[in-house]
Structures are given as C-alpha cells and as structure tokens.
Amino acid sequence: SAVAQSICETPSCSDLTSFRPFARQTKTMVSASADNETNNNEVEMAGEEVPPAAPAAAEPSSERVRLPMQLSRLPADRLLKVHQALQELQEAGLSEVPDLSQLSKVVKKKTASADNSRLPEEEHTSSYMAMTLWSWTPKRWFENIKGQGKAAGAKSEDVVGNEGNDGDQLPPLDEAKLQANFERKLTVFENFNTRKEAEGRPCDKVDIEAFKTWFAAMKESDAQLRAFCTMDSSAKQEGDGVGVLFDKLPVAGGPRVLPKVNVSGFKEGGGVSMGEGGGAKANPAPSIITIQLGNEGCSAATEIWKRYCSEHQLDGSCRPKDGEFYGTSNPLFASSTTGRYIPRAILASYDSSDVDAVSEAGLFNPTCLFSGSRDGKQSFYDGQGDSSFIEEIQECLRRQKEEADYVEGYMFVHNGTQDAVMNGVASKLMQELSGQKANTFSFTGVADSTGDVSEEDAKVGFLLHEGLMEYTDIVSFYDRKSLKKMASGKVNGLGISSPDDVTLNGLLARLLSGITGPMRFNRVVSASTGMRSASMQAIATNLCSYPRIKYMLPSLGGLTAKGMEDFAVGKPGQEKGADACQHALKRGYLCNGFGEHNSEKIIAYSMFCRGVELSSAVSRVADLKTCRDYQFVDWCPTGFSIYCFKDQKATEPEVAVLENNCGVGTYVNRCMDAVEQFRAQLEESGIESGAVSEACENLSALGKDYQEVACETADDCYDEEEEY
C-alpha cells in the first residue's frame, strides 16, 4: 500500500513500464540534488521528452540514463520515498508495471478488505490507541466500528450478534478426546506399576494419585485462561447511554410534605439521650492527650483514670456497664474494635517500678508506657538531651493524634520538685508541642512555700524559666501539704487524720475531673441546665488576660467528711451546691503560701460545677464580688466564667475553681531567690552559670509583671518612660 501510494503521488508517471534504471538513478539523484536541478533546467529549456527505458532483460546502455521530467520536479524528500518504493517492488520480484494507475486501485481495494491486517497509520490518533486497536483482531475491530453508528446521546442497547461468529473465540477443547487420553495414560501407569511390583522395585512406581491431582489442576488452569482470553461476541452495545438522563421520571404519589427528621442525640419522646447511640455526629468532640511524667504523674494516673471511668459508667476493664458510654468519649478515650475504651494517656518515668505499678492496673495501652534508662543522668540538661527516650514518647504522641479526629490540646501532670532529669524531659516535650496549633495545660506540683527557701524551689524556678514560661498556655500549681490539709479537714474536707498517697491522688483526680467535666458531658446534658462549652481555648482565653500572667491557683469545693453530712449550715431548703461553691471560692485552695489570698488581688476566675444549679453558682460569685475582704485588679478584659450543669449521675455537688491571683508573684520571687541561693548546686549538676543568671533575670521580670498588674491605676507605681 505504501509503495503504490508513493508511486501514484508522482505526477504523470503512468507511462513508465520498466523502473529498474530509474531506481538506480533516483538514488544517484537524491545524493546529488544540485546536478538534478541543472538537468531539469536543461530538459525544460530544450522541451525534449524522455525516451522509455530499455527492457529489464537487456544490458544497460553505456549512455547516461536521464531521470524522467515528472520525477525531476519532486523535492528531495519525496524523491527519496519514490526510490524506497521502487526498491521494495524490485525486492518483491516486480520489474515492469503495464498500468500504474490500475495497480494503485487494486492495492487500495485490497487494503480496504476486512481480512487484511494493515490500516492507514493516520487513523491512529496516538501510539497508545494504535497498540490498543492492534490488540484486537481486524475482524472484530471493523465490526466494532460499524456498530458505532448511533449518534451521541442515544440510549444504550444490546445488539445481538451472529451466534456462529466465532472469529475471535479460541479453538474449542475436545473434552472426550482429552478424557480418553487421560484414561489411556492411567492404564499405562497401572501396567507399569504392576511390572515394577513383580520385579521387586516398588520404589520406581508412579504416583497415580499425584497424576490425577495434576490433571485436575491443569484443567482448571486451562478453563481460567480461556475465560481471560475469550472475548464475548454474543452481545455488543450501541450508543453512550446519555439519553437516559432526559427521560421523564415517574411522579411519586402522596402528600407533598417533608418527612420528619429525628435529631441526633434526642429521643422521640423529647428526652435527652445520655449515650452515644443517637447516631453519627458530623462535628466530633475534640480530644485531649494527657502526658503524665515522673513518680507523681504515674502514681496519680491510676486514681485519675479510675475516677474518669466511674463517671462514664465504665467497669475495671474500661467497658460500658450499661451497654453504652455515658457522656462523650472523644475527649479522653479512644474506642477499640472490641468495645473497650482506651485512655488517651502517655506515662513515662525513669523509675521502672512506677511504670510497672501502673501497668498492673490494666487500664492503659502497654505501648503508651515508657521507662527510661537513667545511666548517670543527674541534671536538667541531661533530660533535655535524652533523645532516644524523648523520641519514643513523640512517636507515641504521633500515634495518639492519628487515632483522634481532632486534638485540641495536651495536659501535663508532673511534679517539678522530684526529679531534675524528668523536668528536662517535660521541658523538651513542651517545646516540641508548642509549634502545633493546640493548647498546653500543665498541672505542676511544687514544694511547700510556707517554710524557708529550699532546693526544690530552685528546681521549680529553673523549670519555670526553661519550659513553663514560654511553651504553655495555663500552669496550675499544687503542693502535697495543701492536699493533706484538705484531706484531713472536717469542713470542706475528707476528715482523714493521716491521709495516704492514694487519698491525695484522689483529690488531684477530683480537680482534673472537674476541669474536664464540661468537655466530657456538654453534648449529653440539656442546655436548660446552664451548660456552657468549656474548651481548652475558652478556658485559656478567660483566665490569661495578659500573655505572661498564666499561673493559676486551683481549689475544690463540695467535699464532705464522713459523719458531717447533717452539720452543714445554711438556710432551710438551700441547695447543697451553694455551700460547695462558697467553699471552692474562699477556702478550698490546693496551693498555700502564695501570700494571703484575701489580701492579694484577683485577676480572673473559672468555676466548673457539676450537679449544681446555675442560680446557686451565680449568687455565690455575686457575694464574692461584693465582699470587702476580696479585691480585684482595676481593669481586666475578662472576669468570671461559670461552667455549670446538672448531671443526673452525680450524687454530690462537685466544684473546681482555677483562680488567676496576683499572689503568684510572691512565689515567683521566692523561686528567683532560691535559684540565686542554690546557684552552686545547680552549676554542679551541669547547668551553666550563664543559664542560671538568665533564669534569675526572667523570674525577676515576671515578678515585676505581677506587681504592675496589681498596682492601682492612679498610683505611679512604675515609670512611664521606662521601656517594657
């Protein structure tokens, strides 16, 4: 086809009968295009006609053969195609063509026939399309082209083809012949085995059962291959099916009223569903990851999470007692595929006994418990440089974040006075998490601040400088002496004369439970009870009206000693929650020694009430604001925030308060004095002298910030020209 097309495109070449001399001459003329131009001009000027070439059988003439005038007018590229076409005809054994135009028609007719496998290359719009089309047999290809006669938008219909059209089918398998050959082989093998048995060589026998298994497997493989290679030609489709989009749909009968929609979380009777079975929520509650470090963080973990489980009606293995989770699980728990709720908590310590004691409780994921190797580590910077231990904790944090829909923040529980190395680990983790869009709360244990300055105060002071001051949003201080005082008190206390560590950890668990309560129950309690969304961002915004003034004094209310239930003083019929709010606001502090609370100025309050009427909480806040014994700063953009709700599962009112008080400045100055006094011990532990001096400067600046916030607006307590 290509040969005929190239020759037929040559103008007026139908009189050529023998083209062997011209094949040689075209090759010569292509290589010397300048001579061709000269010869063409001479022929045109003379007006001579080129005589026909000598027959192929004759010897070539010694005279020079001239290129026909019709070919000499062609450019070099087309002349090269003519040369290639003539060579192909010579190789095919064809030296003379009586009628070139008739040959072209015959070749085109042959090309268009259905049983020829060559098609014009111009119809292949891409190389991939050409490969795809050539993978079909030509017969099927042309049939498919003919079947695409309908216009775009026509409905898709099955076109039944000829049942006898098996051009694309594989040759059928003769089952009878195959089975006969198989049985014949079996007979041969049986005779062979009998002969070997008679010769006393049973080891040479053929395993007939293995042969049968092989034969069945081969038949199955053949059937699969035929299914892959055979194209079903019984039915084809016409049209692209777009027309169905314009069909008229049947009109549904009945009244044109929208169906009733059951709101997720509410029962049809109007009651509130207290579980998570009300359907999928489009906006899941944010999650909080708790990081508990050191001896105190791990020892308090068991009591903290046992209290969480009891409030959510979970048993000892963190499974729902009543078949469903009470409250919202997302903030603190991750649900497993077996129906168990796993705490979102990470526990780490350098003492393996702390981690072993926690693992025996069976509440936590074993992959979230880490025990570090001390190996001579003694200083704060040794903990910051323990990269392997910190990387393990960070990897666990990454897995925790992947399991949560949205992580709102992180909550640290640790003691800043126990272990300087663990303080370094805590500071490094806070620094790594500070770059994320999440809040960081820290519940930090401190030393008793009512006595003389101690080395424990220096440890907390350096932790303030390195981690808490820069990388946290809220820091709540507590001390063990204040916890013991509340546990032994008979008024707003437990009345235990000698409380143990379990009791003290239970009070710390009560504080964390109260602060996280609105986050865990706000979606299952009706708003009519006074519920207010208490996210970590909302709490930080209300309490931290100034960027660096973010250190809180926590307090508790609603504790009742055993045997003191009937001695609560109040008006007849007064709700017990009112007394709990009053105790939390005035005498429930968990961190004493920060100055006299009624003499230091108050910046902001956040009160978290469970099982308390909103009116009772508001009335007690109004009493505090009008009481002359308590003073507030002259100006603050925030103030009191109350998160109050009635929980039907709460047997006693529980109140937790976070107070931003200027008395913290007294403790900051105490820490600065401790760092300066114990400078030698800090330097011996590996802290550089420059770092100690920098810590003293930062603590001194923070103490001045508290003084400026507390001073009267009219007083000139600071120089206005001084640049802050």
Protein Blocks (a to p, Z undefined) as FASTA:
>chain_A
ZZmmmmmmpghillpfbfklmmmmmmmmmmmmmlmmmmmmmmmmnopacdddddfkbccd
fbdcdddfklmmpcfklmmmmmmmmmmmmmnopabdfblmlmmmmmmmmmmpmkbcbdcf
klpmbfklmmmmmmpcfklmmmmmmmmmbcehiacddddddfklcklpccdddfklmmmm
mmmmmmmmmmmmmmmmmnopaklpccfklmmmmmmmmmmmmmmmmmmmpccfkbccedjh
lmmmmpccdddedjddddddddehiafkopacfbfknopafbdcdddddddehjklmmmm
mmmmmmmmmmnopafkopafklpaehjfklmpccdfkopacdddddddfbfklmmmmmmn
omacfklcccddfklpabfklmmmmmmlmmmmmmmmmmmmmmpmbdfbdcddddfklpmk
lmmmmmmmmmmmmmpccddddddddddfkbccdfklmmmmmmmmmmmmmmcfbdcdddfk
lmmmmmmpmghpehpabacfklmmmmmmmmmmmmmmmmmmmmmccfklopacddfklmmm
mmmmbfklmcccdddehiacehilmmcgcdehiafklmmmmmmmmmmcfbehiapfklpc
cfbdcdddehiafklmmmmmmmmmmpmkbccdfbdfblcdddddddfklmbdcddddddd
fklmmmmmmmmmmmmmmmmmmmmnopafklmmmmmmmmmmmmmmmmmmmpcfklcfbcfk
lcZZ
